[in-house]
Each structure stands twice: as C-alpha cells, then as structure tokens.
Amino acid sequence: MQEFMSFKKNFVLLNAGIALGVVTFLLLLGLYQPAIGLILGTAVAVLSFWAHGNVLTRAFSMSSGRARFYVFFNFLIRYFLYFLALAATLQQSELHFLGAAGGLLLPRIVIFIFYTFRVQEIAAAFGKKYPDH
C-alpha cells in the first residue's frame, strides 16, 4: 500500500510539472486561452486521478457488492466532472476546449509513456521480475 501512495504522489507531481512546462511554453508563445484551458483540464484530471486512487483504496476494505457499487458511482461522478469541465470551456470564451481536452488526457498520456518506456523500472518498484527482451 505504501508503494501505491508513493506512486500516486509522484504521479500527481509529474503531471503538474509537465502541465506547468507546457503552460509556460504556451504563455511564451502568447497563447493564453489554450494555457488556461490546459490548466483547467489538468486540474480536473489530476483531481480525478487522486480521487480514483482514494476510491480504490477504500473499496478494498468493503464487501464485493458494496465495493462494486461504490466504485461505479464514483466513476460516474468523475466522468460527470469531465463533462462539466468541457462544457465550461464551450460556455466561456476565455477557456479553450482543445486545451482543456489535452489537460484531461495528460494523465493517460503520462501513464502510456511510463508503461511503454519504463516497464522494467516500474515492475522493479513493485517487486516483480521480468526477463530482459
């Protein structure tokens, strides 16, 4: 469990760092609306990831039926928050839809890159051994 908490914290910090770098780049280019959209999307996505980790941690201590309902209900809440974030970008001219969508996808992109390029290191952190191929 301690490894998961450490991973969750590092993952949130990595996402925030990448988003900060991209936002800084966009601001230097003078693209203010996409930068604000990216901040919104990243904030919602990181909050959702953090909440998902907490939900899964709590679900392990529940009975099977109750855990299934609890996880599903929180899944609906998290995706409703995604919907609200994207709807807000369509309603407000200061927010950029594609910037927010990119921010919402950022954690998935980070997980994909970590999984693709660092499988051995991640597996070693969780105590698994994989052959070198």
Protein Blocks (a to p, Z undefined) as FASTA:
>chain_A
ZZmmmmmmmmmmmmmmmmmmmmmmmmmnopaklmmmmmmmmmmmmmmmmmmmmmmmmmmm
pcfklmmmmmmmmmmmmmmmmmmmmmmmmmpmkbcfklmmmmmmmmmmmmmmmmmmmmmm
mmmmnopacddZZ
